[in-house]
């Protein structure tokens, strides 16, 4: 064997070694098997989230929607906790609401405590309180009124004379659209002139407008 043949064998050997160590490796991508779990999440501008899941075992597809800011879902809540109201008409209470926010508000009231423990069902008004508007809420006897709309609370307070406490709640479908800073109430009680200022109520929200980007809790 000549020197030239030896060089040829050596070159072929080096070439084969380089192909072995440096050639690309092709990996077949795995198809979605019946037992795989596939999750698709879509977050639309309204803040909602839709999750599509292919169930294990080829069980088909399940779609779960977590509501967001669109579609009428509550995203901002302000609650006023009022500990003392009374069904006696001499103790009528007037709460003036000022909506400083840029969003329409839905108003509801829940009786949380009375002489007999209430069921705790929320009573919701049909009309919204528009941005930049103000209205009066009136608690008289066993009724609550907002503007010209009156709702009955007797199923929660009972029909007799009783003191009771509850939560006046304002909600909006806009994320962070309501807080104790921009949904403000001032309450007065009685039939005399001047009426008595109501004290002891609290405002709480689910905003990030408080210190350290926390929610707000205020006492009056």
C-alpha positions in Angstrom: 0.0 0.0 0.0 1.4 3.3 -1.1 1.6 6.5 0.9 -1.1 8.0 -1.3 -3.5 5.1 -0.5 -2.8 5.6 3.2 -3.7 9.3 3.0 -6.9 8.4 1.2 -8.0 5.9 3.9 -7.1 8.4 6.7 -9.2 11.2 5.0 -12.2 8.9 4.6 -11.9 7.9 8.2 -11.8 11.5 9.4 -14.8 12.4 7.2 -16.9 9.5 8.6 -16.0 10.5 12.2 -17.0 14.1 11.6 -20.4 13.0 10.1 -21.0 10.8 13.2 -20.3 13.6 15.8 -21.4 16.7 14.0 -24.3 15.7 11.8 -27.7 17.2 12.8 -30.1 15.1 14.8 -33.7 15.0 13.7 -36.4 14.6 16.4 -39.9 13.7 15.3 -42.3 16.1 16.9 -44.9 14.3 19.0 -48.4 14.4 17.8 -51.2 15.1 20.3 -52.1 11.7 21.7 -55.5 10.9 23.2 -53.9 11.0 26.7 -52.3 14.4 26.2 -53.5 17.6 27.8 -53.7 20.7 25.6 -54.6 24.0 27.2 -55.2 27.2 25.2 -55.7 30.5 27.1 -57.1 33.6 25.5 -57.2 36.9 27.4 -59.4 39.4 25.6 -59.2 43.2 26.2 -62.1 43.0 28.6 -60.0 41.0 31.0 -61.8 37.7 30.5 -60.0 34.4 30.1 -61.1 31.4 28.1 -59.3 28.1 28.6 -59.8 25.3 26.1 -58.7 21.8 27.3 -58.4 18.6 25.4 -59.2 16.0 28.1 -57.0 13.0 28.7 -58.1 9.8 27.1 -59.6 11.4 24.1 -62.6 12.6 26.1 -63.1 15.6 23.8 -62.8 19.3 24.5 -63.9 21.3 27.5 -64.1 25.1 27.4 -64.1 27.1 30.6 -64.6 30.9 30.6 -63.5 33.0 33.5 -65.4 36.3 33.1 -63.5 39.5 32.8 -64.2 43.2 32.4 -66.4 42.8 29.4 -69.7 41.1 29.2 -71.3 42.7 32.3 -69.0 41.0 34.9 -68.4 42.8 38.2 -64.8 44.0 38.3 -65.0 46.9 40.8 -66.9 46.9 44.1 -67.4 49.6 46.8 -69.3 48.5 49.9 -70.7 50.7 52.7 -71.3 48.8 55.9 -74.1 50.6 57.8 -74.5 49.2 61.3 -77.6 51.1 62.5 -80.9 51.5 60.5 -84.4 51.2 61.9 -87.8 50.3 60.6 -89.6 53.0 62.6 -90.5 55.8 60.2 -89.2 58.4 62.7 -85.8 56.9 62.1 -85.8 57.3 58.4 -82.3 57.5 57.0 -81.1 59.4 53.9 -77.8 58.6 52.2 -76.7 60.9 49.4 -74.5 59.1 46.9 -72.1 61.0 44.7 -70.5 59.0 41.8 -67.2 60.8 41.1 -66.0 57.9 38.9 -66.2 57.6 35.2 -68.3 54.5 35.2 -72.0 53.6 35.7 -72.7 51.8 39.0 -75.2 49.1 40.0 -76.6 49.6 43.5 -77.7 46.8 45.8 -78.4 46.4 49.5 -78.1 43.4 51.8 -79.5 43.1 55.3 -76.8 41.5 57.4 -78.2 41.7 60.9 -81.6 42.3 62.5 -83.6 41.2 65.6 -84.1 37.9 63.8 -81.2 36.6 61.7 -81.9 37.6 58.0 -81.4 35.3 55.0 -78.9 37.8 53.6 -80.2 38.0 50.1 -79.1 41.1 48.1 -81.8 43.5 46.8 -80.6 45.1 43.6 -82.0 48.2 41.9 -82.7 48.1 38.2 -81.5 51.5 37.3 -77.7 52.3 37.3 -76.2 55.4 38.8 -74.4 57.1 35.9 -70.9 58.5 35.9 -70.8 62.0 37.5 -74.3 61.7 38.9 -75.8 61.8 42.4 -78.9 60.2 43.9 -80.5 59.8 47.3 -81.0 56.4 48.9 -83.8 56.4 51.5 -84.4 53.8 54.2 -87.9 54.2 55.5 -89.8 51.5 57.4 -89.1 48.2 55.7 -88.3 49.8 52.3 -85.3 51.2 50.5 -85.6 53.7 47.7 -83.2 54.9 45.0 -84.5 57.8 43.0 -88.1 56.8 42.1 -87.5 53.0 42.6 -88.6 51.4 45.9 -87.8 47.9 47.0 -89.1 46.0 50.0 -86.9 44.6 52.7 -89.6 43.0 54.9 -88.5 39.5 54.0 -85.1 40.3 55.6 -85.9 42.7 58.4 -89.3 41.2 59.5 -92.5 43.3 59.6 -92.2 44.5 63.2 -90.2 47.5 64.6 -86.5 46.6 64.6 -83.1 47.9 64.3 -81.0 46.4 61.5 -77.7 46.8 59.7 -76.6 46.0 56.2 -74.3 46.6 53.3 -75.0 49.2 50.6 -72.9 48.0 47.6 -71.9 49.7 44.3 -70.5 47.7 41.5 -69.1 48.4 38.0 -68.0 46.2 35.1 -64.7 48.2 34.7 -61.6 46.8 36.4 -60.6 49.1 39.2 -63.4 51.5 38.1 -64.7 52.2 41.6 -63.2 52.9 45.0 -64.0 54.6 48.3 -62.3 57.7 46.8 -64.7 58.1 44.0 -68.0 56.6 45.2 -68.9 58.7 48.2 -72.0 58.8 50.5 -73.1 61.0 53.3 -76.0 59.8 55.6 -78.5 61.6 57.8 -81.2 60.2 60.0 -84.5 61.4 61.5 -87.4 63.7 60.6 -86.2 66.7 62.5 -84.4 69.7 61.1 -81.5 69.6 61.1 -81.2 65.8 60.7 -78.7 63.8 62.7 -75.4 62.8 61.0 -75.0 59.0 60.8 -71.7 57.8 62.2 -70.1 54.4 62.6 -70.4 53.2 59.0 -67.4 51.8 57.0 -66.4 51.9 53.4 -64.4 49.0 51.9 -63.4 48.4 48.3 -61.4 45.9 46.1 -59.3 48.6 44.5 -55.5 49.2 44.6 -56.0 52.9 45.5 -54.9 52.6 49.1 -51.4 52.8 50.6 -49.0 50.4 49.1 -51.5 49.7 46.3 -53.8 48.0 48.7 -57.6 48.1 49.0 -59.2 50.8 51.1 -61.1 50.6 54.4 -62.4 53.8 55.8 -64.5 54.6 58.9 -67.0 57.4 59.3 
